[in-house]
Amino acid sequence: MGVFSLYHKKNRELQSQIQFIALEDLVPQDHILWAIDRTIDFNFIYDEVKDLYSAYDAGRPGIDPVSLFKIVFNVYCTN
């Protein structure tokens, strides 16, 4: 009975409340990351990592290398 007493039924009404937020609303236009995004073309990363990704479509798809780089770069720039 102890395990089941910890379970709380989720409020299904909240699932119907979807909120769409644009990135532009979260990050000010004068933020340094916008300037970096406008200045640097990150597509060179695809050529740099092309030999690191499998040519076969087996298994789970890999993470987009540009997106992964931008995540790490963002953490580096903001810490």
ZAPALUM-551451 format. One record per atom (N, C-alpha, C): y negated, x negated, z. Coordinates in Angstrom, 3 decimals, m for minus. Last residue first. Example, Ala and Ser with C-alpha at 12.3 -4.5 7.8 and 13.67 -1.06 7.14 Angstrom:
<atoms>
<c2:2.250&c1:m12.850&c3:7.080>
<c2:1.060&c1:m13.670&c3:7.140>
<c2:m0.030&c1:m12.900&c3:7.870>
<c2:5.690&c1:m13.190&c3:7.800>
<c2:4.500&c1:m12.300&c3:7.800>
<c2:3.300&c1:m13.200&c3:7.800>
</atoms>
This chain:
<atoms>
<c2:m31.008&c1:m28.717&c3:m19.544>
<c2:m30.675&c1:m29.249&c3:m18.197>
<c2:m31.380&c1:m30.549&c3:m17.939>
<c2:m31.540&c1:m28.041&c3:m22.114>
<c2:m32.118&c1:m27.186&c3:m21.073>
<c2:m31.753&c1:m27.641&c3:m19.667>
<c2:m30.205&c1:m29.793&c3:m23.808>
<c2:m31.673&c1:m29.696&c3:m23.886>
<c2:m32.281&c1:m28.932&c3:m22.711>
<c2:m27.483&c1:m29.369&c3:m23.131>
<c2:m28.095&c1:m30.691&c3:m22.968>
<c2:m29.633&c1:m30.591&c3:m22.922>
<c2:m27.183&c1:m26.699&c3:m23.892>
<c2:m26.994&c1:m27.078&c3:m22.485>
<c2:m27.660&c1:m28.424&c3:m22.211>
<c2:m27.646&c1:m27.008&c3:m26.660>
<c2:m28.513&c1:m26.146&c3:m25.841>
<c2:m28.404&c1:m26.508&c3:m24.365>
<c2:m25.470&c1:m28.588&c3:m27.379>
<c2:m26.824&c1:m29.104&c3:m27.540>
<c2:m27.826&c1:m28.316&c3:m26.704>
<c2:m23.373&c1:m26.789&c3:m26.919>
<c2:m23.448&c1:m28.039&c3:m26.145>
<c2:m24.852&c1:m28.631&c3:m26.203>
<c2:m24.095&c1:m24.830&c3:m28.822>
<c2:m23.919&c1:m24.483&c3:m27.411>
<c2:m24.072&c1:m25.730&c3:m26.543>
<c2:m24.106&c1:m26.252&c3:m31.209>
<c2:m25.361&c1:m25.665&c3:m30.719>
<c2:m25.260&c1:m25.276&c3:m29.249>
<c2:m21.386&c1:m26.904&c3:m31.465>
<c2:m22.379&c1:m27.968&c3:m31.290>
<c2:m23.673&c1:m27.409&c3:m30.708>
<c2:m20.350&c1:m24.310&c3:m31.838>
<c2:m19.932&c1:m25.111&c3:m30.694>
<c2:m20.938&c1:m26.228&c3:m30.416>
<c2:m21.578&c1:m23.616&c3:m34.259>
<c2:m21.844&c1:m22.832&c3:m33.049>
<c2:m21.486&c1:m23.622&c3:m31.799>
<c2:m20.416&c1:m25.555&c3:m35.899>
<c2:m21.871&c1:m25.519&c3:m35.734>
<c2:m22.230&c1:m24.736&c3:m34.476>
<c2:m17.647&c1:m24.948&c3:m35.773>
<c2:m18.158&c1:m26.215&c3:m35.237>
<c2:m19.673&c1:m26.237&c3:m35.046>
<c2:m16.228&c1:m22.022&c3:m34.596>
<c2:m17.141&c1:m22.545&c3:m35.610>
<c2:m17.800&c1:m23.813&c3:m35.069>
<c2:m12.997&c1:m22.459&c3:m33.340>
<c2:m14.388&c1:m22.124&c3:m33.050>
<c2:m15.259&c1:m22.760&c3:m34.125>
<c2:m10.163&c1:m21.436&c3:m35.360>
<c2:m10.942&c1:m22.373&c3:m34.565>
<c2:m12.347&c1:m21.857&c3:m34.299>
<c2:m7.797&c1:m18.766&c3:m35.040>
<c2:m8.895&c1:m19.430&c3:m35.756>
<c2:m9.671&c1:m20.351&c3:m34.815>
<c2:m4.394&c1:m19.380&c3:m34.144>
<c2:m5.689&c1:m18.768&c3:m33.857>
<c2:m6.784&c1:m19.489&c3:m34.624>
<c2:m1.888&c1:m19.759&c3:m36.735>
<c2:m2.433&c1:m19.832&c3:m35.383>
<c2:m3.779&c1:m19.150&c3:m35.257>
<c2:m2.485&c1:m20.859&c3:m40.077>
<c2:m1.567&c1:m20.480&c3:m39.010>
<c2:m2.266&c1:m20.601&c3:m37.655>
<c2:m3.737&c1:m21.650&c3:m42.359>
<c2:m4.299&c1:m20.502&c3:m41.654>
<c2:m3.383&c1:m20.017&c3:m40.542>
<c2:m4.258&c1:m25.162&c3:m42.830>
<c2:m3.395&c1:m23.982&c3:m42.800>
<c2:m4.061&c1:m22.872&c3:m42.001>
<c2:m5.822&c1:m27.294&c3:m42.449>
<c2:m5.995&c1:m26.606&c3:m43.725>
<c2:m5.160&c1:m25.329&c3:m43.783>
<c2:m7.380&c1:m27.845&c3:m39.285>
<c2:m6.171&c1:m27.666&c3:m40.081>
<c2:m6.486&c1:m26.909&c3:m41.367>
<c2:m10.042&c1:m30.123&c3:m38.742>
<c2:m9.531&c1:m28.757&c3:m38.726>
<c2:m8.340&c1:m28.648&c3:m39.673>
<c2:m10.942&c1:m32.640&c3:m39.184>
<c2:m10.420&c1:m32.358&c3:m37.850>
<c2:m9.817&c1:m30.964&c3:m37.733>
<c2:m12.169&c1:m32.896&c3:m41.591>
<c2:m10.832&c1:m33.479&c3:m41.464>
<c2:m10.189&c1:m33.210&c3:m40.107>
<c2:m14.689&c1:m31.736&c3:m41.085>
<c2:m13.749&c1:m31.065&c3:m41.983>
<c2:m12.328&c1:m31.615&c3:m41.878>
<c2:m16.781&c1:m32.704&c3:m39.590>
<c2:m15.557&c1:m32.308&c3:m38.878>
<c2:m14.479&c1:m31.733&c3:m39.788>
<c2:m18.879&c1:m33.339&c3:m41.325>
<c2:m18.456&c1:m34.323&c3:m40.330>
<c2:m17.101&c1:m33.985&c3:m39.707>
<c2:m19.309&c1:m31.013&c3:m42.753>
<c2:m18.765&c1:m32.182&c3:m43.445>
<c2:m18.216&c1:m33.211&c3:m42.457>
<c2:m20.395&c1:m29.428&c3:m40.681>
<c2:m19.165&c1:m29.015&c3:m41.367>
<c2:m18.515&c1:m30.185&c3:m42.092>
<c2:m22.778&c1:m30.684&c3:m40.021>
<c2:m21.659&c1:m30.779&c3:m39.082>
<c2:m20.344&c1:m30.385&c3:m39.757>
<c2:m24.701&c1:m30.003&c3:m41.805>
<c2:m24.059&c1:m31.314&c3:m41.989>
<c2:m22.829&c1:m31.455&c3:m41.099>
<c2:m25.884&c1:m27.675&c3:m40.916>
<c2:m24.730&c1:m27.551&c3:m41.810>
<c2:m24.045&c1:m28.887&c3:m42.089>
<c2:m28.190&c1:m27.677&c3:m39.433>
<c2:m26.973&c1:m28.106&c3:m38.768>
<c2:m25.733&c1:m28.031&c3:m39.660>
<c2:m31.256&c1:m28.645&c3:m40.077>
<c2:m30.190&c1:m27.925&c3:m40.766>
<c2:m28.866&c1:m28.459&c3:m40.233>
<c2:m34.047&c1:m28.418&c3:m37.979>
<c2:m32.787&c1:m29.110&c3:m38.274>
<c2:m31.812&c1:m28.175&c3:m38.971>
<c2:m36.258&c1:m26.623&c3:m37.705>
<c2:m36.427&c1:m27.966&c3:m38.244>
<c2:m35.125&c1:m28.604&c3:m38.724>
<c2:m35.576&c1:m24.232&c3:m36.502>
<c2:m36.324&c1:m24.187&c3:m37.767>
<c2:m36.356&c1:m25.544&c3:m38.461>
<c2:m34.316&c1:m25.182&c3:m34.199>
<c2:m33.548&c1:m24.375&c3:m35.154>
<c2:m34.243&c1:m24.291&c3:m36.507>
<c2:m36.463&c1:m26.436&c3:m32.901>
<c2:m35.311&c1:m27.224&c3:m33.338>
<c2:m34.531&c1:m26.470&c3:m34.404>
<c2:m38.025&c1:m24.192&c3:m32.368>
<c2:m38.562&c1:m25.260&c3:m33.223>
<c2:m37.428&c1:m26.129&c3:m33.750>
<c2:m36.330&c1:m22.854&c3:m30.627>
<c2:m36.697&c1:m22.218&c3:m31.901>
<c2:m37.227&c1:m23.272&c3:m32.875>
<c2:m36.242&c1:m24.640&c3:m28.488>
<c2:m35.024&c1:m24.412&c3:m29.262>
<c2:m35.303&c1:m23.697&c3:m30.580>
<c2:m38.773&c1:m24.511&c3:m27.280>
<c2:m38.415&c1:m25.696&c3:m28.062>
<c2:m37.175&c1:m25.469&c3:m28.930>
<c2:m40.509&c1:m21.392&c3:m27.576>
<c2:m39.501&c1:m22.228&c3:m26.920>
<c2:m39.068&c1:m23.352&c3:m27.852>
<c2:m42.197&c1:m19.535&c3:m28.637>
<c2:m42.715&c1:m20.897&c3:m28.524>
<c2:m41.735&c1:m21.843&c3:m27.816>
<c2:m40.834&c1:m17.117&c3:m28.474>
<c2:m40.984&c1:m17.740&c3:m29.793>
<c2:m41.512&c1:m19.173&c3:m29.721>
<c2:m38.498&c1:m16.841&c3:m25.729>
<c2:m39.870&c1:m16.813&c3:m26.255>
<c2:m39.976&c1:m17.588&c3:m27.569>
<c2:m35.544&c1:m15.059&c3:m25.804>
<c2:m36.091&c1:m16.418&c3:m25.853>
<c2:m37.497&c1:m16.358&c3:m26.446>
<c2:m35.047&c1:m12.317&c3:m25.895>
<c2:m34.654&c1:m13.074&c3:m24.711>
<c2:m35.297&c1:m14.456&c3:m24.641>
<c2:m35.797&c1:m11.291&c3:m28.317>
<c2:m36.349&c1:m10.659&c3:m27.121>
<c2:m36.055&c1:m11.461&c3:m25.858>
<c2:m34.307&c1:m12.750&c3:m30.108>
<c2:m35.756&c1:m12.953&c3:m30.115>
<c2:m36.421&c1:m12.331&c3:m28.892>
<c2:m31.818&c1:m11.638&c3:m29.809>
<c2:m32.062&c1:m12.968&c3:m29.253>
<c2:m33.557&c1:m13.254&c3:m29.160>
<c2:m31.801&c1:m8.207&c3:m28.917>
<c2:m32.010&c1:m9.240&c3:m29.925>
<c2:m32.312&c1:m10.561&c3:m29.236>
<c2:m29.446&c1:m6.063&c3:m27.603>
<c2:m30.552&c1:m6.952&c3:m27.283>
<c2:m30.626&c1:m8.016&c3:m28.367>
<c2:m28.273&c1:m2.873&c3:m27.018>
<c2:m28.389&c1:m3.947&c3:m28.003>
<c2:m29.634&c1:m4.761&c3:m27.689>
<c2:m26.138&c1:m1.325&c3:m24.816>
<c2:m27.498&c1:m1.808&c3:m25.000>
<c2:m27.473&c1:m2.966&c3:m25.983>
<c2:m24.336&c1:1.570&c3:m24.155>
<c2:m24.380&c1:0.299&c3:m24.859>
<c2:m25.836&c1:m0.081&c3:m25.086>
<c2:m22.644&c1:3.549&c3:m22.269>
<c2:m24.010&c1:3.039&c3:m22.277>
<c2:m24.023&c1:1.644&c3:m22.881>
<c2:m20.040&c1:4.177&c3:m22.008>
<c2:m20.738&c1:4.765&c3:m23.151>
<c2:m22.187&c1:4.285&c3:m23.253>
<c2:m19.234&c1:3.078&c3:m19.644>
<c2:m18.784&c1:2.449&c3:m20.870>
<c2:m19.514&c1:2.990&c3:m22.092>
<c2:m20.054&c1:4.722&c3:m17.611>
<c2:m20.873&c1:3.544&c3:m17.886>
<c2:m20.465&c1:2.859&c3:m19.191>
<c2:m18.007&c1:6.566&c3:m17.421>
<c2:m19.293&c1:7.009&c3:m17.965>
<c2:m20.172&c1:5.822&c3:m18.336>
<c2:m15.887&c1:5.449&c3:m16.083>
<c2:m15.824&c1:5.468&c3:m17.545>
<c2:m17.135&c1:5.936&c3:m18.175>
<c2:m15.684&c1:3.447&c3:m13.486>
<c2:m16.506&c1:4.571&c3:m13.903>
<c2:m16.587&c1:4.550&c3:m15.430>
<c2:m12.378&c1:2.580&c3:m12.486>
<c2:m13.645&c1:2.262&c3:m13.142>
<c2:m14.371&c1:3.540&c3:m13.546>
<c2:m10.914&c1:2.867&c3:m9.328>
<c2:m10.982&c1:3.389&c3:m10.692>
<c2:m12.366&c1:3.098&c3:m11.265>
<c2:m9.918&c1:0.081&c3:m7.563>
<c2:m10.910&c1:1.137&c3:m7.678>
<c2:m10.957&c1:1.589&c3:m9.121>
<c2:m7.560&c1:m1.396&c3:m5.470>
<c2:m7.859&c1:m0.936&c3:m6.825>
<c2:m8.868&c1:0.203&c3:m6.777>
<c2:m6.853&c1:m1.857&c3:m2.905>
<c2:m7.936&c1:m2.664&c3:m3.447>
<c2:m8.378&c1:m2.196&c3:m4.831>
<c2:m4.664&c1:m0.296&c3:m2.413>
<c2:m5.917&c1:0.134&c3:m1.785>
<c2:m7.109&c1:m0.668&c3:m2.293>
<c2:m2.578&c1:m1.631&c3:m3.618>
<c2:m3.128&c1:m0.460&c3:m4.298>
<c2:m4.433&c1:0.009&c3:m3.683>
<c2:m2.040&c1:m3.592&c3:m1.724>
<c2:m2.473&c1:m3.964&c3:m3.063>
<c2:m3.144&c1:m2.797&c3:m3.752>
<c2:m1.216&c1:m2.074&c3:0.543>
<c2:m2.376&c1:m2.939&c3:0.607>
<c2:m2.919&c1:m3.308&c3:m0.758>
<c2:1.201&c1:m0.822&c3:0.000>
<c2:0.000&c1:0.000&c3:0.000>
<c2:m1.261&c1:m0.863&c3:0.000>
</atoms>
